[in-house]
Amino acid sequence: MKIETQFDSNYRKVLVAARRARQLQNGSSALVHTQSTKACRIAQDEIEAGKISYVRKDVPVVKPLVDENGLPIIAS
C-alpha cells in the first residue's frame, strides 16, 4: 500500500477533495481550523495544510499482520 500526499494531477486533487467534503457533510470533524462553514472549502483547506492523503489503487493492498492483541506487526 502506498500512501500519497502529493497529487499527480488536478483531477485527482478534485476527486480527493470531493470525497473529503462528502465525509464532512456526513458528520466528520474538520482537521484544521477554518473560518468557512462550507464542506468543499474546508476540504480544500485540509489538503493545503497537508492533512489529507490517499491510497493509490494501482498498488496492491496487502493486509498487515496482526498479533493476538490486535496490534499490527511492523516488519523492518
C-alpha positions in Angstrom: 0.0 0.0 0.0 1.4 3.4 -0.9 0.0 6.5 0.8 0.3 9.6 -1.3 0.3 13.2 0.0 1.2 14.9 -3.3 -1.2 14.9 -6.2 -0.1 13.9 -9.6 -2.9 15.8 -11.3 -5.5 18.4 -10.6 -8.2 15.8 -11.4 -7.1 13.6 -8.6 -6.9 16.5 -6.2 -10.5 17.4 -7.0 -11.7 13.8 -6.5 -10.0 13.6 -3.1 -11.4 17.0 -2.1 -14.9 15.9 -3.2 -14.7 12.7 -1.2 -13.5 14.5 1.9 -16.2 17.1 1.5 -18.8 14.3 1.5 -17.2 12.9 4.7 -17.5 16.4 6.3 -21.2 16.7 5.2 -21.9 13.3 6.8 -20.6 14.4 10.2 -16.8 14.1 10.2 -14.9 16.8 12.1 -12.6 19.2 10.3 -8.8 18.5 10.7 -7.9 22.2 10.5 -9.3 25.4 12.0 -11.0 27.4 9.3 -13.5 30.3 9.1 -15.5 28.6 6.4 -18.6 26.5 7.1 -18.8 25.0 3.6 -17.6 21.5 3.3 -15.8 22.0 -0.1 -13.8 24.9 1.3 -12.9 23.0 4.5 -11.7 20.0 2.4 -9.5 22.4 0.3 -8.0 23.9 3.4 -7.2 20.5 4.8 -5.5 19.5 1.5 -3.5 22.7 1.5 -2.4 22.0 5.1 -1.2 18.6 4.2 -3.7 16.8 6.4 -5.3 14.7 3.6 -3.6 11.7 1.9 -4.9 9.0 -0.3 -4.1 5.4 -1.2 -3.2 4.6 -4.8 -5.3 1.7 -6.2 -2.7 0.6 -8.8 -0.5 -0.7 -6.0 -1.8 -3.9 -4.5 -3.1 -3.6 -0.9 -1.5 -6.0 1.5 -3.3 -6.8 4.7 -0.9 -6.2 7.6 0.0 -9.0 10.1 -1.8 -8.6 13.4 -0.8 -10.1 16.7 -3.2 -11.6 19.3 -3.8 -8.1 20.9 -5.0 -6.7 17.6 -1.8 -4.6 17.1 -0.2 -4.5 13.6 3.2 -6.2 13.3 5.7 -3.8 11.7 8.4 -5.7 9.8 11.7 -3.8 9.2 
